[in-house]
Amino acid sequence: MHLPDGIVPVEMALAGYGASAALAALALARVKALPDPQAEIPRVAMLTTVFFAASLVAVPVPPVSVHLMLGGLMGVMLGWFSVPAILVGLFLQAVLFGHGGITTLGLNGMIFCLPALMAFGLWQLAGRRWPDLVALAAGSGAVLMALAIFAAIVLVGLPVVVDAGAERVALSIFLIAHLPLAMAEGVIVMTLLRVLRRVEPRLLPHG
Amino acid sequence: MADAALNPRARLVIALMLAFGIAAVRGVAVLPVLVALPVLVALAAGQARHILRRLRGAALLALGVVVTLTLISGETVLAQIGPVALRLQGLEAGMLIALRLLSIVAVTLALLAPLSPFQLVAGLRGMGVPALMADLALLTLRYLDELAAELRRARLARRLRGGRTGWRALPDHAFLLATALIRAQARAERLWSAMRLRGYGSGLAVDLAPMRVTDWGAVTAAIIAALALVMLDRAL
């Protein structure tokens, strides 16, 4: 669900860079306020690498195969660190694999970072009380939120020549096609966090 | 312009300048320039064949955009094939998006693909990216192949053992991911110990080579080329 280069007007791409830079600055300020942020870097890098590697592999979700986003899981496990981690991941994906784009890096940052922060907030708010339910909501909700932001950007950014009705139909098909991914991510995040709570609670903000 | 010895920071700046210049194109009159520019950069970088090979994914996406917009957008019908009408305005809009996409991807690949992970991160640091993010990029690149191979092996082993398929396999995928995350945590603890022993302070040691005259020249040429492209587009 990466926004490729050349789709949206350059003004939107620049605005995306501005918004992502502001979000990164806020996240880095929060991270620096932690007791020993440098000690977290290897852990965050390792987990980012796992998320990055996992998102490259297609998981069969009948009737199709999907690439997991794992934004919700990153938000829950990395908290404010998820913002720099996602931005780094998106840059590497654009440069190394051609996923996304170099001009749309900022917009893609918003598509992935905001849902991750939403998942983090949700987990902080109610993760201790209803862990399974919140994990399911964080996993699925992050995908749905990313889809909504993506659709909004495409609706605003596509050329005016595109028929509005046809555009809406195409986006509806796109959103419906991604619903299995939202459900799959919800199930995966719920199961995974259940395992981690039992086996390695240190990996969670409040096991 | 894309000499092999160009500083990584210069390459990143040039890639961004040209990419944004291309992204700013609005009219179809300069489409030939969008074809010529990446060809020139790729030839200068000596990467033409490599880039063509890696453009396949973007080319498929671009084709999809052109076909879709030609079929659904515009008033002027170019041709009618049974119930299907091909429309001029959709074709133009599709070609513009497709060529901007392909041109930016080709320029990015030509300039950045030859860089090693270490050079790429050094370039990022040189552009003022915070040390924390540069370190994240460096460590992610360092362990990506290893962790991706581990995950692939685990998935293959699950299939060979006759693992479940379809929706019922989702918990199994979650278990594999959980195992990978737990291993990553253990590896991160060892890595942090090693980094502290080596005196890790404010960022990992990356070689920030200074910009030379040729680097500044190439950056200036890229800025002029990007501005000229935008001005030509607005003038025509």
Chai-1 contact restraints between the chains, C-beta under 6 A:
chainA,res_idxA,chainB,res_idxB,connection_type,confidence,min_distance_angstrom,max_distance_angstrom,comment,restraint_id
A,P4,B,L101,contact,1.0,0.0,6.0,A-B,restraint_1
A,D5,B,L101,contact,1.0,0.0,6.0,A-B,restraint_2
A,D5,B,I104,contact,1.0,0.0,6.0,A-B,restraint_3
A,G6,B,I97,contact,1.0,0.0,6.0,A-B,restraint_4
A,G6,B,R100,contact,1.0,0.0,6.0,A-B,restraint_5
A,G6,B,L101,contact,1.0,0.0,6.0,A-B,restraint_6
A,G6,B,I104,contact,1.0,0.0,6.0,A-B,restraint_7
A,I7,B,I97,contact,1.0,0.0,6.0,A-B,restraint_8
A,V10,B,A23,contact,1.0,0.0,6.0,A-B,restraint_9
A,V10,B,A24,contact,1.0,0.0,6.0,A-B,restraint_10
A,A13,B,A23,contact,1.0,0.0,6.0,A-B,restraint_11
A,I41,B,D135,contact,1.0,0.0,6.0,A-B,restraint_12
A,P42,B,A188,contact,1.0,0.0,6.0,A-B,restraint_13
A,P42,B,L191,contact,1.0,0.0,6.0,A-B,restraint_14
A,P42,B,W192,contact,1.0,0.0,6.0,A-B,restraint_15
A,R43,B,A188,contact,1.0,0.0,6.0,A-B,restraint_16
A,A45,B,L136,contact,1.0,0.0,6.0,A-B,restraint_17
A,A45,B,L139,contact,1.0,0.0,6.0,A-B,restraint_18
A,A45,B,T140,contact,1.0,0.0,6.0,A-B,restraint_19
A,M46,B,A184,contact,1.0,0.0,6.0,A-B,restraint_20
A,M46,B,R187,contact,1.0,0.0,6.0,A-B,restraint_21
A,M46,B,A188,contact,1.0,0.0,6.0,A-B,restraint_22
A,L47,B,A184,contact,1.0,0.0,6.0,A-B,restraint_23
A,T48,B,T140,contact,1.0,0.0,6.0,A-B,restraint_24
A,T49,B,T140,contact,1.0,0.0,6.0,A-B,restraint_25
A,T49,B,Y143,contact,1.0,0.0,6.0,A-B,restraint_26
A,T49,B,L144,contact,1.0,0.0,6.0,A-B,restraint_27
A,T49,B,L147,contact,1.0,0.0,6.0,A-B,restraint_28
A,V50,B,L147,contact,1.0,0.0,6.0,A-B,restraint_29
A,V50,B,A180,contact,1.0,0.0,6.0,A-B,restraint_30
A,V50,B,L181,contact,1.0,0.0,6.0,A-B,restraint_31
A,V50,B,A184,contact,1.0,0.0,6.0,A-B,restraint_32
A,A53,B,L147,contact,1.0,0.0,6.0,A-B,restraint_33
A,A53,B,A148,contact,1.0,0.0,6.0,A-B,restraint_34
A,A53,B,L151,contact,1.0,0.0,6.0,A-B,restraint_35
A,A54,B,L177,contact,1.0,0.0,6.0,A-B,restraint_36
A,V59,B,H173,contact,1.0,0.0,6.0,A-B,restraint_37
A,P62,B,G166,contact,1.0,0.0,6.0,A-B,restraint_38
A,P84,B,M133,contact,1.0,0.0,6.0,A-B,restraint_39
A,P84,B,L136,contact,1.0,0.0,6.0,A-B,restraint_40
A,V88,B,M133,contact,1.0,0.0,6.0,A-B,restraint_41
A,V88,B,L136,contact,1.0,0.0,6.0,A-B,restraint_42
A,V88,B,A137,contact,1.0,0.0,6.0,A-B,restraint_43
A,V95,B,L112,contact,1.0,0.0,6.0,A-B,restraint_44
A,G98,B,G57,contact,1.0,0.0,6.0,A-B,restraint_45
A,G98,B,A58,contact,1.0,0.0,6.0,A-B,restraint_46
A,G98,B,V105,contact,1.0,0.0,6.0,A-B,restraint_47
A,I102,B,A19,contact,1.0,0.0,6.0,A-B,restraint_48
A,I102,B,T108,contact,1.0,0.0,6.0,A-B,restraint_49
A,T103,B,A19,contact,1.0,0.0,6.0,A-B,restraint_50
A,T103,B,F20,contact,1.0,0.0,6.0,A-B,restraint_51
A,T103,B,A23,contact,1.0,0.0,6.0,A-B,restraint_52
A,P159,B,A93,contact,1.0,0.0,6.0,A-B,restraint_53
A,V161,B,S73,contact,1.0,0.0,6.0,A-B,restraint_54
A,V161,B,Q89,contact,1.0,0.0,6.0,A-B,restraint_55
A,V161,B,A93,contact,1.0,0.0,6.0,A-B,restraint_56
A,V162,B,S73,contact,1.0,0.0,6.0,A-B,restraint_57
A,D163,B,I72,contact,1.0,0.0,6.0,A-B,restraint_58
A,D163,B,S73,contact,1.0,0.0,6.0,A-B,restraint_59
A,A166,B,I72,contact,1.0,0.0,6.0,A-B,restraint_60
A,A184,B,L170,contact,1.0,0.0,6.0,A-B,restraint_61
A,V187,B,L170,contact,1.0,0.0,6.0,A-B,restraint_62
A,I188,B,L170,contact,1.0,0.0,6.0,A-B,restraint_63
A,I188,B,H173,contact,1.0,0.0,6.0,A-B,restraint_64
A,I188,B,A174,contact,1.0,0.0,6.0,A-B,restraint_65
A,T191,B,P171,contact,1.0,0.0,6.0,A-B,restraint_66
A,T191,B,A174,contact,1.0,0.0,6.0,A-B,restraint_67
A,L192,B,A174,contact,1.0,0.0,6.0,A-B,restraint_68
A,L192,B,L177,contact,1.0,0.0,6.0,A-B,restraint_69
A,L192,B,A178,contact,1.0,0.0,6.0,A-B,restraint_70
A,V195,B,A178,contact,1.0,0.0,6.0,A-B,restraint_71
A,L196,B,A178,contact,1.0,0.0,6.0,A-B,restraint_72
A,E200,B,I182,contact,1.0,0.0,6.0,A-B,restraint_73
A,L203,B,Q185,contact,1.0,0.0,6.0,A-B,restraint_74
